[in-house]
């Protein structure tokens, strides 16, 4: 996939997709643990699966959601920026000069939950002014499908993964961009398991040997007939009897599949005027860059591995292959992509954007937290520390 090929695909293609069969790293049949939701439940459902035979309903479980996949891709992009592998427009809030119990360092538009529209950025300062009232920040107020240029300049990932400017000056009427890249990981033929737990204390400390916990969190052996005593297990001493829990006990699956889809029409809807002028070359250069950025994000995340959470490490059973969907009824064009090739393609697209005269910041826009945000963060950490101490006491 060369830049010229991608430019053509952006003008007339329907989508790019990559469907990869995955197995647990422990091998077929090994138990994996999906994410849990409210009530310690998994996201399970029946899906209609078509194959060589008749379509059939198959019990499935979500192993990684669309939102989580987007975050993993943004994390991979952030890693590439931090290590100097790529240049990418990001906005970062620098907390390094603030005295905190738990230092934060920096938070970027690749890490903030709502990307460039996040309250962390909104409540920070650029050159002494609130970010959204600064000359740079005010551009975001005017973004729309017909004027996506400010987001291209400041936070192109918002156009890839979606954003809703609901915390800005327009509130719920703020600009909204749908996701153009969607990825999820699903396990098929899911069978629920059980979770066991136990602990053997080498000291064989008994629960009947009660202790008393002092206000400072330290403890001592309880005196005879002393009130408000607790079991030594409160301080992690003693055995834990073997238990079986049928809730959130993991699943076994026949296989899993990661499905990544990049929508060309979603990007073609976006226009990128410069100085109030609309030109096809502006649009195609910007749209091509966004598609190359989508491919790069997916490829970097894939090569980073699929260690999704504790006891949920997955491994592709095949080499990920991309398919370009063009005209209906025609066979998709296929290609493979490594991170190095994806970076080269992205760099070529970035040069084309800059050559066309579109704004594209390759150095971060650095913000500082406002006094109110600083005090809120400091107080929140104090409360958390006090809460932890009181729980121990």
C-alpha positions as CSV (number, residue, x, y, z in Angstrom):
1,X,0.0,0.0,0.0
2,X,1.7,3.2,-1.3
3,X,0.5,6.8,-0.7
4,X,-0.9,7.0,-4.3
5,X,-2.9,3.8,-3.7
6,X,-4.3,5.1,-0.5
7,X,-5.3,8.4,-2.1
8,X,-7.2,6.5,-4.7
9,X,-8.8,4.3,-2.1
10,X,-9.9,7.3,-0.1
11,X,-11.6,8.9,-3.1
12,X,-13.6,5.9,-4.2
13,X,-13.3,3.1,-1.6
14,X,-15.9,1.9,0.8
15,X,-13.8,0.6,3.8
16,X,-10.7,-1.0,5.0
17,X,-11.2,-4.0,7.3
18,X,-9.0,-6.5,9.1
19,X,-10.5,-9.6,10.7
20,X,-8.0,-11.7,12.7
21,X,-8.7,-15.1,14.3
22,X,-7.2,-15.2,17.9
23,X,-6.7,-17.9,20.5
24,X,-5.8,-17.6,24.2
25,X,-2.0,-17.4,24.6
26,X,-2.3,-20.6,26.8
27,X,-3.6,-22.4,23.8
28,X,-7.1,-23.5,22.6
29,X,-9.4,-24.2,25.5
30,X,-7.5,-22.2,28.0
31,X,-9.7,-20.0,30.2
32,X,-9.8,-16.2,29.6
33,X,-11.4,-13.5,31.7
34,X,-13.5,-10.9,29.9
35,X,-14.1,-7.4,31.3
36,X,-16.7,-7.2,34.1
37,X,-19.5,-4.7,34.2
38,X,-22.0,-3.6,36.9
39,X,-22.9,-6.5,39.1
40,X,-19.8,-8.5,38.1
41,X,-21.4,-9.5,34.8
42,X,-19.9,-10.2,31.4
43,X,-21.2,-8.7,28.2
44,X,-22.7,-11.9,26.6
45,X,-25.0,-12.2,23.7
46,X,-26.0,-14.6,20.9
47,X,-24.7,-13.7,17.4
48,X,-25.8,-15.0,14.1
49,X,-22.7,-16.6,12.5
50,X,-22.6,-17.6,8.9
51,X,-20.2,-20.2,7.6
52,X,-20.1,-23.1,5.2
53,X,-23.4,-24.4,6.5
54,X,-26.6,-22.8,7.6
55,X,-26.4,-19.6,9.7
56,X,-26.6,-20.4,13.4
57,X,-26.9,-18.5,16.7
58,X,-23.7,-18.8,18.8
59,X,-23.1,-17.7,22.4
60,X,-20.5,-15.0,22.4
61,X,-18.8,-12.8,25.0
62,X,-17.1,-9.4,24.5
63,X,-13.4,-9.6,25.3
64,X,-12.6,-6.0,24.5
65,X,-15.0,-3.2,23.7
66,X,-14.9,-0.6,20.9
67,X,-14.1,2.1,23.5
68,X,-11.3,0.0,25.1
69,X,-9.8,-0.8,21.7
70,X,-9.7,2.9,20.9
71,X,-7.9,3.6,24.1
72,X,-5.3,0.9,23.4
73,X,-4.7,2.4,20.0
74,X,-4.3,5.8,21.4
75,X,-1.9,4.4,24.0
76,X,0.1,2.9,21.2
77,X,0.2,6.2,19.4
78,X,1.3,8.0,22.6
79,X,4.1,5.5,23.0
80,X,5.3,6.1,19.5
81,X,5.2,9.9,20.1
82,X,7.1,9.5,23.4
83,X,9.8,7.4,21.8
84,X,10.2,9.6,18.8
85,X,8.9,7.1,16.2
86,X,6.3,9.5,14.9
87,X,5.3,13.2,15.0
88,X,1.6,13.8,15.8
89,X,-0.4,16.8,16.9
90,X,-1.3,16.5,20.6
91,X,-2.3,18.8,23.3
92,X,-0.7,18.1,26.7
93,X,-1.3,19.5,30.2
94,X,1.9,19.6,32.2
95,X,1.4,18.9,35.9
96,X,5.1,18.4,36.7
97,X,5.5,21.7,38.5
98,X,2.7,21.0,41.0
99,X,3.2,19.5,44.5
100,X,1.2,16.3,44.6
101,X,1.0,13.3,46.8
102,X,0.8,11.1,43.7
103,X,2.7,12.9,40.8
104,X,0.7,13.0,37.6
105,X,3.3,14.2,35.1
106,X,1.4,15.1,32.0
107,X,-2.0,14.2,30.5
108,X,-2.4,14.5,26.7
109,X,-5.3,14.5,24.3
110,X,-4.4,10.9,23.5
111,X,-5.0,10.0,27.2
112,X,-7.9,12.3,28.2
113,X,-11.2,10.4,28.1
114,X,-12.9,13.0,25.8
115,X,-9.8,13.8,23.8
116,X,-9.5,17.5,22.8
117,X,-13.0,18.2,24.4
118,X,-12.0,16.9,27.8
119,X,-12.5,19.0,30.9
120,X,-8.9,18.6,31.9
121,X,-7.8,20.5,28.8
122,X,-10.7,23.0,29.1
123,X,-9.7,23.9,32.6
124,X,-6.1,24.5,31.8
125,X,-4.3,27.5,30.5
126,X,-2.5,28.3,27.2
127,X,-0.1,31.3,27.5
128,X,-1.9,32.4,30.6
129,X,-5.5,32.3,29.1
130,X,-8.1,29.5,29.6
131,X,-7.4,27.1,26.7
132,X,-10.9,27.4,25.1
133,X,-10.7,31.3,25.1
134,X,-7.1,31.3,23.7
135,X,-6.5,32.0,20.0
136,X,-5.8,28.3,19.5
137,X,-8.7,27.0,21.6
138,X,-11.3,29.3,20.1
139,X,-10.9,27.5,16.8
140,X,-12.6,24.4,18.3
141,X,-15.8,26.3,18.7
142,X,-16.3,26.5,15.0
143,X,-15.5,23.0,14.0
144,X,-18.0,20.9,12.0
145,X,-18.0,18.4,9.1
146,X,-17.5,21.4,6.8
147,X,-14.7,22.8,8.9
148,X,-12.6,20.0,10.3
149,X,-9.3,21.8,9.7
150,X,-8.8,22.9,13.4
151,X,-9.0,19.3,14.6
152,X,-6.6,18.2,11.9
153,X,-4.2,20.8,13.1
154,X,-4.5,20.2,16.9
155,X,-6.0,16.7,17.5
156,X,-6.5,14.5,14.3
157,X,-7.2,11.5,16.5
158,X,-10.5,13.1,17.5
159,X,-11.6,12.7,13.9
160,X,-10.5,9.0,13.9
161,X,-11.9,7.9,17.2
162,X,-14.7,10.4,17.5
163,X,-15.4,13.3,19.8
164,X,-18.3,15.3,21.3
165,X,-17.6,18.8,22.5
166,X,-20.3,18.6,25.2
167,X,-18.1,20.4,27.8
168,X,-17.4,23.4,25.6
169,X,-19.2,26.7,25.4
170,X,-22.1,25.2,23.4
171,X,-22.7,22.4,25.9
172,X,-24.8,19.6,24.3
173,X,-24.9,21.5,21.0
174,X,-21.1,21.2,20.7
175,X,-19.6,19.6,17.6
176,X,-19.9,15.8,17.4
177,X,-17.9,13.5,15.2
178,X,-18.7,9.8,14.9
179,X,-16.0,7.1,15.1
180,X,-14.4,6.4,11.7
181,X,-12.4,3.5,13.1
182,X,-14.2,0.7,15.0
183,X,-12.5,-2.3,16.5
184,X,-13.6,-5.0,19.0
185,X,-12.6,-8.4,20.2
186,X,-15.3,-11.1,20.6
187,X,-15.0,-14.7,21.9
188,X,-17.2,-17.3,20.2
189,X,-18.9,-20.4,21.6
190,X,-18.4,-19.0,25.1
191,X,-18.9,-21.3,28.1
192,X,-19.0,-19.8,31.6
193,X,-16.5,-21.0,34.2
194,X,-16.2,-20.7,38.0
195,X,-13.7,-18.8,40.1
196,X,-11.9,-20.5,43.0
197,X,-10.1,-18.9,45.9
198,X,-8.1,-19.9,48.9
199,X,-5.0,-19.1,50.9
200,X,-2.9,-21.3,53.2
201,X,-1.0,-19.3,55.9
202,X,2.4,-20.9,56.6
203,X,2.1,-19.6,60.2
204,X,-1.4,-21.2,60.5
205,X,-2.7,-18.2,62.4
206,X,-6.3,-18.8,63.7
207,X,-9.3,-16.5,63.2
208,X,-10.2,-16.9,66.9
209,X,-6.9,-15.2,67.9
210,X,-8.5,-11.7,67.7
211,X,-6.6,-8.5,67.2
212,X,-7.3,-4.8,68.0
213,X,-6.5,-2.2,65.3
214,X,-5.2,1.2,66.6
215,X,-6.2,4.5,65.2
216,X,-2.9,4.9,63.4
217,X,-3.5,1.5,61.6
218,X,-1.1,-0.5,63.7
219,X,-2.5,-3.5,65.5
220,X,-1.9,-5.6,68.6
221,X,-3.2,-8.8,70.1
222,X,-6.6,-8.2,71.7
223,X,-7.0,-8.4,75.4
224,X,-9.4,-10.8,77.0
225,X,-13.0,-9.6,76.7
226,X,-11.9,-6.4,74.8
227,X,-14.5,-4.9,72.5
228,X,-14.3,-4.0,68.9
229,X,-11.8,-6.8,68.1
230,X,-11.4,-8.3,64.6
231,X,-10.1,-11.4,62.9
232,X,-6.4,-11.4,62.0
233,X,-7.6,-11.6,58.4
234,X,-8.3,-7.9,58.6
235,X,-4.5,-7.5,58.5
236,X,-4.0,-10.3,56.0
237,X,-3.0,-13.0,58.4
238,X,-4.6,-16.5,58.5
239,X,-6.1,-19.0,56.1
240,X,-8.8,-18.3,53.5
241,X,-11.1,-21.3,53.2
242,X,-11.4,-22.6,49.6
243,X,-14.4,-21.0,47.8
244,X,-16.2,-21.4,44.5
245,X,-17.8,-18.4,42.8
246,X,-19.9,-18.8,39.7
247,X,-20.0,-15.1,39.0
248,X,-17.2,-13.7,36.8
249,X,-15.4,-17.0,36.7
250,X,-13.9,-16.6,33.3
251,X,-14.9,-18.3,30.0
252,X,-13.6,-20.9,27.6
253,X,-14.1,-20.2,23.9
254,X,-13.6,-22.0,20.6
255,X,-11.8,-18.9,19.3
256,X,-11.9,-15.1,19.3
257,X,-11.9,-12.6,16.6
258,X,-10.7,-9.0,16.3
259,X,-12.6,-7.0,13.8
260,X,-11.3,-3.6,12.7
261,X,-13.2,-1.5,10.2
262,X,-12.1,2.0,8.8
263,X,-14.9,3.9,7.1
264,X,-13.9,5.8,4.0
265,X,-17.3,7.6,3.7
266,X,-16.9,8.9,7.2
267,X,-13.7,10.6,6.3
268,X,-15.1,11.8,2.9
269,X,-17.8,13.7,4.7
270,X,-15.2,15.9,6.3
271,X,-14.1,19.1,4.6
272,X,-10.8,21.0,5.3
273,X,-10.9,24.6,4.2
274,X,-7.8,26.8,4.5
275,X,-8.3,30.5,4.9
276,X,-12.0,30.1,4.1
277,X,-11.2,28.4,0.7
278,X,-12.3,24.9,-0.2
279,X,-10.2,22.8,-2.6
280,X,-10.4,19.1,-3.5
281,X,-6.6,18.8,-2.9
282,X,-7.1,20.0,0.7
283,X,-9.8,17.4,1.3
284,X,-8.0,14.5,-0.3
285,X,-4.7,15.2,1.5
286,X,-6.3,15.5,4.9
287,X,-8.7,12.5,4.4
288,X,-5.7,10.3,3.2
289,X,-3.7,11.3,6.3
290,X,-6.5,10.3,8.6
291,X,-6.9,6.9,7.0
292,X,-3.1,6.4,7.2
293,X,-3.3,7.4,10.9
294,X,-6.1,4.9,11.4
295,X,-3.9,2.1,9.9
296,X,-1.0,3.2,12.0
297,X,-2.9,3.2,15.3
298,X,-4.3,-0.3,14.6
299,X,-0.9,-1.7,13.5
300,X,1.0,-0.2,16.5
301,X,-1.6,-1.6,18.9
302,X,-1.5,-5.0,17.3
303,X,2.3,-5.2,17.5
304,X,2.2,-4.1,21.1
305,X,0.4,-7.4,21.9
306,X,-3.0,-8.4,23.2
307,X,-2.5,-8.6,27.0
308,X,-5.9,-7.2,27.6
309,X,-6.1,-7.8,31.4
310,X,-5.1,-10.4,34.1
311,X,-5.7,-13.8,32.6
312,X,-6.7,-12.6,29.2
313,X,-3.7,-12.7,27.0
314,X,-4.5,-13.5,23.3
315,X,-2.4,-14.4,20.4
316,X,-3.3,-14.2,16.6
317,X,-3.6,-17.6,14.9
318,X,-2.8,-15.9,11.6
319,X,-1.0,-12.9,10.2
320,X,-3.3,-9.9,10.2
321,X,-4.3,-9.0,6.7
322,X,-6.1,-5.9,5.5
323,X,-8.8,-5.9,2.9
324,X,-9.7,-2.8,0.8
325,X,-13.4,-2.9,-0.2
326,X,-13.9,-1.0,-3.4
327,X,-16.7,-1.6,-5.9
328,X,-19.6,-3.9,-4.9
329,X,-19.3,-7.3,-6.3
330,X,-15.5,-7.2,-6.7
331,X,-13.0,-9.1,-4.7
332,X,-11.3,-7.0,-2.0
333,X,-7.7,-6.0,-2.5
334,X,-5.5,-7.5,0.3
335,X,-2.2,-6.3,1.9
336,X,-0.2,-6.8,5.0
337,X,1.2,-4.0,7.1
338,X,4.0,-3.8,9.6
339,X,4.4,-0.8,12.0
340,X,7.5,0.4,10.0
341,X,5.5,0.3,6.8
342,X,2.6,2.0,8.5
343,X,4.8,4.8,9.8
344,X,6.4,5.3,6.4
345,X,2.9,5.6,4.8
346,X,1.8,8.0,7.6
347,X,4.9,10.1,7.1
348,X,4.3,10.4,3.3
349,X,0.7,11.4,4.0
350,X,1.9,14.0,6.5
351,X,4.3,15.5,4.0
352,X,1.5,15.7,1.5
353,X,-0.7,17.5,4.0
354,X,1.9,20.1,4.8
355,X,2.9,20.5,1.1
356,X,-0.8,21.2,0.3
357,X,-0.7,24.1,2.8
358,X,-2.9,22.5,5.5
359,X,-1.9,23.3,9.2
360,X,-0.5,20.3,11.0
361,X,1.4,20.8,14.3
362,X,4.2,18.3,14.8
363,X,5.1,19.6,18.2
364,X,2.8,19.4,21.2
365,X,0.7,22.4,22.4
366,X,1.6,22.6,26.1
367,X,-1.0,23.8,28.6
368,X,-0.6,24.4,32.4
369,X,-3.4,23.5,34.8
370,X,-5.4,26.4,36.1
371,X,-5.3,27.3,39.8
372,X,-8.8,25.8,40.3
373,X,-7.9,22.5,38.6
374,X,-4.7,22.4,40.6
375,X,-6.4,22.9,44.0
376,X,-9.2,20.4,43.0
377,X,-6.5,17.7,42.2
378,X,-4.6,18.4,45.3
379,X,-7.6,18.2,47.5
380,X,-8.9,15.0,45.8
381,X,-5.5,13.3,46.5
382,X,-5.7,14.4,50.1
383,X,-9.2,12.9,50.5
384,X,-8.0,9.7,48.8
385,X,-5.1,9.5,51.2
386,X,-7.3,10.2,54.2
387,X,-9.8,7.6,53.1
388,X,-7.2,5.0,52.7
389,X,-5.8,5.7,56.2
390,X,-9.3,5.6,57.8
391,X,-10.1,2.3,56.1
392,X,-6.9,0.8,57.5
393,X,-7.7,2.2,61.0
